[in-house]
Every structure is written in C-alpha cells, then in structure tokens.
Amino acid sequence: MAGGGPRYERFEKDKLEPEQFLLDVRKEKIDRVVSQRTRNFTVVLDRLEDSFNMAAVLRTCESMGVQEVHVVINPEAPFLPNSRVAQGCDKWLDVKLYKSFGECREHLKSRGFQLYAAAIRDGATSLYSLRFDGKVAIVLGNERYGVSDDVLNAVDGTFWIPMRGFSQSLNISAAASACVSRAIAWRDEHLAGGSGDLSPDEAQELRERFYVLAIKQRKRIFKKQP
C-alpha cells in the first residue's frame, strides 16, 4: 500500500504540472504539511482485526505528521480500514504490509530504528520516559491479545501508558492517539527543527505526490502509468 495503495495510483505528468491546477492556498497547505512530516518516528500495528481501529490509527498518524505506518497482517482479518472512519487519509500515507513481524523488524532495523512494544510487563518503562530524538518505532498489538510473543522476543524494549483512573487499559485507537501525540510533542519540544525531518529530496518527492493527489480530477488530467 505504499503511497496510499492501489486506490491512489501514481500518474505521469505528461507535460502538465500539477501546480497549475491548485490554488496558492492549497499549495501552501501542502508545503506546510510536508515540512512537518516525519519518517524517523513510525507506528507498527501487530495483527489488528477491527476495521474501525485500523482506520482510526491511520487517521491519527496522518493528522499528527507520521508519514509511514507498518502493518503486520492478521491472517484471519485482512487489513481493510473502514473508509468512513479513514476519511481518505490513507492516500497521504505510506502504508507498508508484512506477513510477519520478523519481516517488518528486519526492514526497520536495516534503517536504524529502535522498536518498542506497548505491553504491561516487568521491566517496561513509562511512555513518558521514552526519548524520540532517534529513529523510533512503537508497536501496538491486537485488540484482544496485545502484541504477540514474536514481538516481545524481538523488540528493543517495552513501554506502558501511565493511567490515573481505575481503568488500566485503552482501546487500540485511543492508545495510538496517546502514543503518537506524546512522541510528536516530545520531538517538537526537544528537536531544533521540530518534528519534521524529511531531507530536501524526500520533501520534494512527497510534495510532488501530494500536489497530484490534491487534484480531484487527476485521473482525467494525468495519464495513468502502464
């Protein structure tokens, strides 16, 4: 589903520039969004089964500037985020699917990520004690069973979300919102450039993609790649 998936095909410019079809205010909005995007913080979803939760997490990530979401597929529940909840946010994201957590971990580790799973267990640290200045991926587990043993045996650490009430657990979408909000707020507070971290080339590539996706009649304007 990289680049939003098959519903959002890539198009050739074919001598036409997307900018000419967008109002300046729309281009300014896209430029601002791109400047705040991060690829150094990401979320991994381990075997989710509820389409509403899938969509809600994607929407949280997109709204907070997280560009990538990594998904370990549940063999009993295909990854099909509810479109009414997602509200089209998936077209702006890079959603990467994996058959196993091992495959996902290998990909992220090759890029220098540290992986932390949400789990209440001995040795887990508070979410508020985590640092987000490096490349960090948080892993959120299945709605009923949490993260799998494969995850717990392979991550760099575990964390828990401090709670002040009688309830000691959160719905997966609420947990994702808490974790992503904390991570982005930490990055805004502690990093000189704020939470955005794309290189100039990455920013330009994403800007060009967003310009095309922002055009409602893009299928009629741009020629579909073979």
N, C-alpha and C positions, 0 to 999 in steps of 0.2 A: 504493500500500500504506500510505498514511498511517494511523496509528493501529493498525498491526498487520495491515492488509489485510482482504480480504473474508471470511476465516475468522473474523474477530473483529468482528462487526457492532456498530454503536452501537445502544443501546437507550434508549427513553424511560423515565423514572422512573415516570410514570403514578401519582402519588400515593404511591409507595413509595420510601423512602430506602434506598440500598444499605447504609449504615452499620448498619442494624438486622439485616442478615444476616451481619455479620462480627464475629468475636471482637475484643476490645480489643487483644490481642497482634498480630492481623493488621493492624488499622488502624494501630497504632504502627509496624509494619514498613513499611507503605506510606508513612506520613508521613515516615519516616526516608529511604526511598529517594528520594522526591520532593525532599526538602531537599538531596540530593546530586546531583541531575540537572543536566546542563549542555546548553545549546543553543549555547554560544559556542565549543565545540570539537566538530568533527564529522569523519567519515570519508567519503571518496568512493571507491567501487570502480569501476574502469575496465575494463569488459568481461570480468569473470570468467567462467570456463567450468566450473568444478568445483563441484558442489552441496555437497560436504562443506566446501570452503573458504568458500563463501558463508555456510553456516550457522555455521561456526566463528567467522568475523569478527563476525557478528551477536551471537553469544553473548558474545564478548569485549567488544564495545561495551556491551551491556546490563549485563553484570556490573560494568563499571567506571563506569557512570553516564552514558554518552553516549546522549542521547535520540534523536538523528537519525542516520540512515545514508543517504547519497545514492548511487544506483546508476546508472551508465551501462550500459545493456543491451548485451550481446553479441548481435548479430543471429543468430549461429549457436548460441547457448546461452541459452535463456530463464532468467531469474532465478528459480530454484526451489530454495531452500535445503533441504538434507536434513533432514527432520523429526526423525530420530533424533539428529542432532547438535545441532540447534537447541533441542530440548527445550522448545518452546513459548515461547522467549524473544522471538520476533518480535512476539508480541501486545503486549508492553510498549513497543515501539519505534515511531518514525515512520520508515518506510522509503519513500523517495521515488525513483521511477523516471524515467529520462530516456532519450530516444532518441539524444542526442548529448552530448558533453562541453560543447559550446558552450551548450546549453540549461541544463545543470547549473551551469556557471560563471556564466551571466547571473543565475540565481536567487540563488546565494550572494553574488555581488558586490553585488547590489541590497540585500543585508542587511548589507554591510560586512565580508565575510570576506576574509582573505588566504589564498591557496591555494598549498600546497607539495606537490610531487610527489616520491615516492621514486624516485630514479634515480642511479646512479653515473655521474657525468659531470663534466667540467671545470666548476668554479665551484660545485659542490654543497657544501652545508655539512653539518656533523655534526648528527645528530638532537639531540645533547646541547647544541648551541649555539642551538637554536630557543627562542624565548620563546612562552609560551602565555597571556599576560595579555590579549590582544585576541581577536578572533574569528578562529579559525584552522581551516582545513580541510586535512587531509592526504589526498593522492590515492595510492592503491595500485593497481598495474596488473595486467594479465593474467598468469596463471601462467607462460606461455611467453615472452611478448614484452615484458612490462613495460608501462609506461604508453605511450600512443600519442603520435605526433608532434603530434597536435592538442592533447594535454595539455601536452607540453613547450613548445609555442609559445605557450601561453596562461596558464600559471601564473605566480605572482609569484616563485617560486624552486624550487630542488630541494634534496633532502637525502639523506643516506645513513646507514645504521645502522652505527656502528663495530663491528668484529668483531675478536676476538683470536686466532682459530684459523686453520687452513688454509682452511676453508670461507669463502667470501666472498659467499654469498647465503643467503636464508632462504625457506622456503615462505611463501606469502602470508598464511596464517593466523598463522604464527609472527611474521612481520614486523608484522602488525596488532597482535598482542599486545604486542610490544616498544614500538611507537609509542604506542599508547593508554595503556599503563602509564606510560610516561615523561611524556606530556602531563598525565595526571591527577595524578601525583606532583608535577610541577612546579607545577601550579595549587594543590595542597594546601599546598605549601611556601611559595609566594610570594604568594598572594592572601589578603587578610584574612579573607574569608568562606569560604575553601576552594574546592573545585572546583564546588560548586553555585552556579548563577547565575540560576535562574528568578525572574521577577517574581512578586509575590503573586498576580496574576491567572493567570499561566501555571501556577503551582504549584497553585492551586485547581482549574483546569481538568483538569490531569493527575491530581490526587488523585481527583477525581470519576470520571474514566475508569478509573483503577486500581481503585477500590472496586468498580465494576461488573464489571470483568474478573476480579477475585479471587473472584467468586461462581461456584461450579461450576455451579449450576443457573440461571444468569442467563436463559437462553432461555425457561425456563418461568415465571420470575418477572416479567421485564420484557417489555413489548410491543415487538416489532420495529418500527422506523420504516418507513414506506412508501417 
